[in-house]
């Protein structure tokens, strides 16, 4: 019998979108309709208040301004049997007929929905987990925030929604290593916004303003030819109603110049001028119009292959390929890059150093790495400052590639460390002053002869300090002299913490990347609290703190926990029922960078822990089972914190307690690779990797 027959949840790095990481199993399903007369075909099923009516196949809502939590004064409401802890898909369509208020469906505020309603019917669909409001928890209610607002509502539907897709929250952009081994942002691109961006046959979809005899745009087989002199008016070649103010976009286009002038683009604020050839620009829209116009001089240019797509980086899960092989889910703590220019070294302090920017391909695949050249045999170095606002561990890191030098010597605060960027080995380390104590240093190959070097030091005094790389000619000792020559640099970062996290690009200011959070609530139907197996394949990766992944009931009371602690050296498995620890077993890892398949089998008086095909410790024969498990998350539960930081290749939940033979098969490091089985299953579904 295949393990696939028993599994109830499988989450792997497969398809995703902003705010959601898709599970392979189960495929999302919808239950039976719970609303009576949701299409308002008859005048039945709804409790009508404040003069609201049902007629003409719609619900006519008259708002009384009460969005309170009693539900008694809502204009239209109906008990539909929603249950706390379960997921529901609520959909409806609405049209505003008077006033400027809002409409909500579902219990007010915590489980509701609020959206300005435009002219014409607008369709809405969303997923909620109802909060506990007593009798009103099970009620779907419709009302408005301003007295006298009127709406038409139709096609109201409430169905139980079952899916193991994880909610992803970070609210900031973040980088990862992609499938090509490049360091870039995890992002999702929207559909094409531009009409006729390839100018296949004409200029349809485009508007020209300010044109006259000396300001023209004409169609050619190569694209749109833009010709303009510096006299008034200023001509614009544009598309209207293209953008939404406040959203992020990426613009790509090709520009061919005749040798005259340059073009720029305007999206409410001017962007830099376009260069010859392919161009890419990232921007936040401040208007709905995108327009091409000349930059300070006469211009004659061919514009082609114009594309604008919405760019979403916030809350996008990071499917990371660092280390090669199959990808993993990357979860990290909040960190701030205290270096204000992470890859533009022109403003760094230099001593007997010359730099040449944008001369070599960096780890992000762009030609934006900097050549750093010694101009004397003295203590040549480049330096950037940072502020240590509190005491504790700080880590400085940078990407370095050998050109003439085998070694890099770094001073960080009052600590120092040596690195061999020819063979990827570490050299001497220590302190050259008081206030900072060297903790550790590391070097990691990231491909194409690039290494990421890092140094961690603990400070007992605050203030401004430096991250200062030197290029010496010999290994170890105190650096006193070098030679003429250079190396490549990119991606410098200083962060408060005991290890280097993923690269945080900066340009002019410090930048904070928020903590990654992964949760799924309201899935009690997928988790058997009486018996089952909870399995995670993880790499502790980061050497700090107590971190948990758990099945839980949304509280401290009932939980099944896989925990990493003691600087990443121990994996602890716990089962908690009614706030009492029923089973607890530790496993000491051999290498925090390795992956471990950890499984907890649980049933009454029978709890065992399995790691990499072996049972760890003895079976606990006096364990009471947890009650009401309805969630899983990359932390202890929604209240306790202890978020997991590390790498996860898969998470599985089984609704039956598997046999010893099945657990050997499930967690073993040889034999059938179930990760690949699930990945193959994922490829057969509609989910795709973005």
BAMI-114695 format. One line per field, with one value per residue (C-alpha): x, y, z. Coordinates in steps of 0.5 Angstrom, whole numbers, plus 500, padded with zeros to 3 digits. Each point is the difference from the previous one (the first is absolute). Layout:
N
xx: X/...
yy: Y/...
zz: Z/...
This chain:
690
xx: 500/503/501/496/494/500/503/495/505/506/503/507/503/495/495/500/497/501/497/499/504/496/500/500/495/494/498/495/493/493/495/492/497/498/496/493/497/507/498/493/496/494/499/502/506/502/499/498/501/501/495/504/497/500/498/502/504/505/500/499/504/499/506/499/507/500/507/500/500/493/498/493/500/502/496/500/502/500/502/504/504/507/504/506/507/498/501/494/500/495/499/495/498/498/499/499/494/500/505/508/500/503/497/502/498/502/500/502/508/504/497/497/501/500/501/497/495/501/494/498/500/507/501/504/503/504/502/498/501/494/502/496/494/495/493/503/506/495/497/501/498/500/500/503/505/496/492/496/505/497/502/498/503/499/503/502/504/503/503/505/507/505/507/507/503/504/499/507/501/506/498/507/504/505/505/502/504/496/501/505/504/499/499/494/493/494/495/494/498/493/497/502/497/502/496/504/507/503/497/499/496/498/500/493/499/505/499/504/500/504/501/501/505/506/497/498/499/499/500/505/501/506/495/498/504/500/503/500/504/501/494/493/496/503/498/497/499/496/495/494/497/506/502/497/503/504/501/507/502/506/500/505/501/505/503/504/503/502/505/496/497/497/493/497/494/495/495/499/507/506/504/507/501/500/507/501/497/496/498/497/497/496/496/494/494/498/495/496/504/506/504/506/503/507/505/503/502/498/498/499/499/496/496/499/497/497/498/497/498/498/506/498/506/496/498/503/502/508/501/507/505/507/504/497/495/493/498/498/495/504/498/504/500/499/507/502/506/503/505/496/503/501/503/502/507/501/498/504/506/507/507/505/494/497/493/497/492/496/506/498/494/498/496/494/502/500/506/501/506/505/508/504/507/506/504/506/503/498/494/495/492/493/496/492/498/494/496/500/494/500/505/500/502/501/502/503/500/502/501/507/503/507/504/507/500/499/498/495/502/493/500/493/499/507/500/503/500/504/497/503/496/504/498/494/504/500/506/502/495/500/500/504/497/495/492/499/502/501/494/501/501/498/501/495/501/494/502/504/506/496/500/496/505/497/503/496/502/497/500/499/500/496/501/503/505/503/499/507/503/507/504/506/506/501/495/499/503/499/499/506/501/497/502/497/494/492/494/493/495/492/495/502/496/501/494/499/500/505/500/499/493/498/502/496/501/501/500/501/497/500/495/496/497/495/499/497/494/496/494/493/494/493/502/498/497/507/503/498/501/499/506/505/507/503/506/505/506/504/507/501/505/501/503/496/494/494/496/493/496/493/493/496/493/502/502/505/496/500/506/505/507/506/505/507/504/507/503/497/504/493/494/494/494/494/493/495/493/496/506/504/506/499/506/507/506/506/505/507/501/507/500/495/501/497/493/496/494/496/494/495/495/495/494/497/506/505/504/507/505/503/506/503/497/502/496/503/499/495/492/496/495/496/498/493/498/499/493/498/506/498/506/507/506/507/500/497/493/497/501/507/504/507/500/504/506/503/499/494/499/494/494/495/495/497/493/502/506/504/504/507/502/496/504/506/498/497/507/505/506/500/495/494/500/493/502/501/493/497/503/498/493/501/502/493/496/498/505/507/506/500
yy: 500/507/505/505/496/502/507/506/506/501/507/500/506/500/505/507/507/506/498/493/493/495/493/494/496/501/504/505/498/504/497/501/506/503/506/500/504/503/502/504/496/501/504/494/498/507/504/507/506/508/500/495/496/494/502/499/494/504/502/508/502/506/501/503/501/495/495/498/493/498/499/502/506/498/502/492/494/493/494/496/495/502/497/503/497/498/504/503/502/506/503/506/505/507/507/507/503/506/503/499/495/492/494/494/492/496/502/507/502/494/495/505/504/507/503/506/498/503/501/494/493/498/493/498/493/499/495/501/496/503/503/498/504/496/499/505/496/496/506/503/507/506/507/507/505/506/501/501/496/496/493/495/493/494/492/500/493/497/493/497/500/495/501/499/506/504/507/504/507/504/507/501/498/495/496/493/496/498/493/503/502/507/505/503/503/495/503/499/503/502/500/505/507/503/499/500/500/496/505/495/503/507/505/498/500/506/508/505/507/507/497/505/501/499/495/493/493/496/492/496/493/500/504/507/505/506/507/506/507/504/505/500/497/494/493/494/493/497/495/502/496/495/501/500/505/497/493/498/498/498/503/497/503/501/506/502/507/503/503/506/501/496/497/500/497/504/496/506/501/500/494/500/500/494/497/497/493/496/504/498/505/498/506/501/503/507/501/496/502/498/505/500/507/503/501/507/500/498/493/495/493/493/498/492/494/504/496/502/495/501/498/497/498/501/493/496/494/498/494/499/496/502/493/497/495/500/507/502/505/505/503/505/505/508/503/507/502/505/502/505/499/492/500/507/501/507/503/495/503/498/499/499/497/501/497/499/499/495/497/492/496/499/494/503/499/508/503/505/497/505/499/502/502/501/506/499/495/503/498/501/499/502/502/501/502/498/501/495/503/495/494/493/496/503/497/503/497/501/496/500/497/499/504/501/498/494/503/505/503/503/505/500/505/498/492/497/494/497/497/496/502/495/493/502/499/504/504/503/504/504/507/507/504/500/500/495/492/496/494/497/500/496/500/497/498/503/498/504/500/505/499/503/502/502/501/501/504/501/508/502/508/503/506/500/495/497/494/500/495/500/497/497/495/495/496/502/504/507/504/505/500/498/500/503/496/500/495/501/502/500/499/503/499/502/497/499/493/494/498/502/500/501/506/506/505/508/506/506/498/494/495/495/493/497/493/495/497/494/498/496/500/497/493/496/495/499/498/494/502/493/497/501/502/507/500/506/500/506/503/503/505/506/499/504/500/495/499/496/497/497/497/504/502/507/501/497/495/494/500/495/503/499/505/502/503/500/504/496/493/497/498/499/497/501/498/505/498/505/504/494/497/493/498/503/497/504/498/503/502/499/506/506/501/493/498/495/497/500/496/500/494/501/496/498/498/499/506/499/504/498/504/498/493/498/500/505/498/496/500/504/495/505/506/503/503/508/502/505/500/505/504/499/505/502/502/497/502/507/503/497/502/496/501/495/503/495/496/495/495/497/500/494/498/493/498/493/498/497/493/500/497/506/505/497/501/507/503/496/503/494/497/503/508/502/508/498/496/506/505/496/500/508/500/497/505/507/503/502/503/508
zz: 500/498/505/496/502/507/499/502/499/496/499/496/496/494/497/504/499/505/507/498/499/497/503/496/504/501/493/503/500/502/504/499/499/507/498/499/494/499/493/503/495/505/506/505/505/502/506/497/504/500/494/496/494/496/493/492/502/504/508/501/506/504/504/507/502/505/499/507/502/502/493/503/496/493/494/497/504/500/505/496/505/499/505/504/498/493/493/496/493/500/493/498/495/502/497/503/499/504/505/501/506/500/500/504/500/506/507/501/500/502/495/495/494/498/493/497/495/493/494/497/504/503/501/507/502/507/505/507/507/504/507/506/501/503/496/495/498/495/497/494/500/495/502/499/504/498/502/493/496/495/497/495/502/496/500/507/501/506/500/504/497/501/498/503/496/505/502/499/503/500/497/497/494/501/496/499/496/493/496/496/506/500/506/498/503/501/496/496/494/498/493/494/501/494/493/494/503/494/495/495/495/503/506/502/508/500/501/497/504/498/493/494/494/504/505/497/502/494/499/497/499/505/505/502/498/504/498/504/500/506/498/504/500/504/496/504/497/505/503/504/506/500/507/507/505/505/497/498/492/496/493/495/493/494/498/493/500/493/504/503/507/505/502/507/503/504/505/504/502/495/500/497/493/495/497/494/499/505/507/506/505/507/502/505/496/502/495/495/494/497/495/496/499/498/505/499/493/493/499/495/502/499/505/500/504/506/506/507/505/507/505/506/505/507/503/494/503/499/496/501/496/504/501/493/499/502/503/507/503/503/507/503/506/499/499/497/496/503/494/496/494/499/493/498/502/497/507/504/504/496/502/494/496/494/498/493/501/495/497/502/501/507/504/497/493/498/498/507/503/502/499/506/499/504/498/505/504/506/504/495/502/498/506/502/506/504/507/506/503/506/502/498/494/493/494/494/493/493/493/498/493/499/495/502/507/504/507/503/507/503/506/503/506/504/497/494/496/494/494/494/494/496/503/505/507/506/503/507/504/506/503/499/505/506/500/494/501/494/500/493/493/494/492/495/493/496/493/494/505/505/507/506/506/506/507/507/506/507/502/507/498/495/494/493/498/493/495/497/495/498/495/502/497/505/505/507/505/501/493/499/492/494/492/494/497/501/502/499/505/501/505/507/506/507/505/507/501/501/493/493/497/493/496/501/495/502/496/504/506/505/498/504/498/505/503/495/503/498/503/498/504/500/498/505/495/497/507/504/508/502/496/494/498/499/496/498/496/502/501/506/496/505/506/505/504/502/493/499/495/503/499/505/502/500/507/505/502/495/496/496/499/496/503/499/506/503/494/495/503/503/497/505/499/505/501/504/502/505/501/503/496/499/496/499/496/498/494/499/493/497/495/500/493/498/499/505/499/507/501/507/500/505/502/507/505/493/498/497/496/494/497/493/500/507/507/505/507/502/499/505/503/504/496/499/494/498/499/494/496/494/498/498/500/500/507/507/498/499/507/502/495/499/493/496/496/495/494/499/494/502/505/501/504/500/503/502/505/495/501/502/492/498/504/498/493/501/504/497/496/495/496/497/500/502/499/492/500/503/495/494/503/501/492/498/504/498/505/496/503/499
